[in-house]
Amino acid sequence: MSTKDFLEKDYYKALGVAKTAKPAEIKASYRKLARKYHPDANKGDASAEERFKEISEAYSVLSDEKRRKEYDEARSLFGGGFRAPTGTRPGQGGFGFDLGDIFSGAGDAGGRLGDLFGGVFGGGGGRTTAQNRPRRGADVETETTLSFGDAIDGTTVALRLTGEGPCPTCHGTGAKAGTVPHMCPSCGGTGQESRNQGSFGISEPCHECHGRGLVVDDPCPDCSGSGRAMSSRTIQTRIPAGVADGQRIKIAGKGLSGERGGPAGDLYVRVHVKPHPVFGRSGANLTVTVPVTFAELALGAEVKVPSHRGAPVTVRIPQGTPNGRTFRVAGKGVRRKDGTSGGLLVTVEVMVPKDLNGKARHAIEDLREATAGQDPREDLLERAKET
C-alpha cells in the first residue's frame, strides 16, 4: 500500500461503514467481510482474494486512530477524488514543485500532510505488495529404495513425508478459531520496513509482523500464531520404468502447500536400486556374464542365457571365440522413454574345472602336446621390448 492510496481509495466504502463509524463498528464489519472473502474459504477465486486484500488494507488504516485521522484530512482536502497525474517525473507530479513543501509550515496537521504527500509521487514513497501475493510452497526431497526388477519395470511406492506445512487447526492463518488476522499497520502488509544506514536505505523484515504482512490478535494455540506446523502424510507415487540408481525424479505439485492460495511446491525423489545377483546395467542395456568351457569357445557352441523376467535366449558362439568377448541380444534390455528397448550384453568367461577325472586329464594333456608349438605370449614378449 502506498501513500497514493490514501487519496484514491475509499476505505469506508470498502468496509461498508459510514465515515462517522465507531471503532467497534469498523472492527465488526471487517471481521464479517474477512470471513466471507478469506482465501482459505475461496480457494482459486482471484476476485475473492483481491477483495480480502482490499478490506484488510482498509482496516489497517481505519483501525489505527492516527492513520485514520491523516486519511480523513487528506480526503477532506482533495474531496476524495484526487488522482495522481501520469507521465510526469517522479517527485514533481507535473506541477514543477514538491507537494510536500506546500504544507511544510502549516503546523502539526500540515506537517503530517507534508510527509504524506511528499511520498505520493516519489520512488521511495510506495510500498510493494509482493508479500501479499500468493506464495509457492517449498520443494521437498526424499529417498526410496527399489529392487532391481522394480527399477527396470517401474512400480508404485508409498512415501511418508514429514515437514512443515499449514497448521491444520487454523488452516495457515495463525489466528484462533473464530478470528482472522489483519494487515500489519506498521508495514502496510508488505512484510518489510526500511531504515537509513548512512546514505543508504536498508529493507528488512517488519519488526511487528516478522515479515508476514499480517498481525494476529488472538493466536492459534497450536501454532502460536505462525500458521505453520509439522505434519506427516503418505502419498502413493509412480516410479517410471527404467529408473537408474541415484536418479532424481521430479513429481510436480507434491511438495509443501503454498501460502495465500499459491501453488504447492514439487517433490523430488532420489532413487536407490539394490544390486541383482545375476544382472547388471549399462545405460539402457542389461549385462550378464555367462560361464563357458574352453571347448565351447574353441569349437563353437550354442548356449542358453537368462533374460530378465523372460524365457532364456540362445546365443551362438562362433568357433575360436576369445575369452571375455561380449555378444548383444537386441530388445532384451531396459525400456526407453521413446518405447524402444536396449539390449542384453552377454560376456563369455571360461570356467576352469577344479577337479579333473583321468579321462579329462589325458585329453587336456593330449591337447597340450598337440599345440606345443604355439606360444600365446610370444607376441606379448616381443612388443614389450619395443621402446
Disulfide bonds with the S-S distance in Angstrom:
none
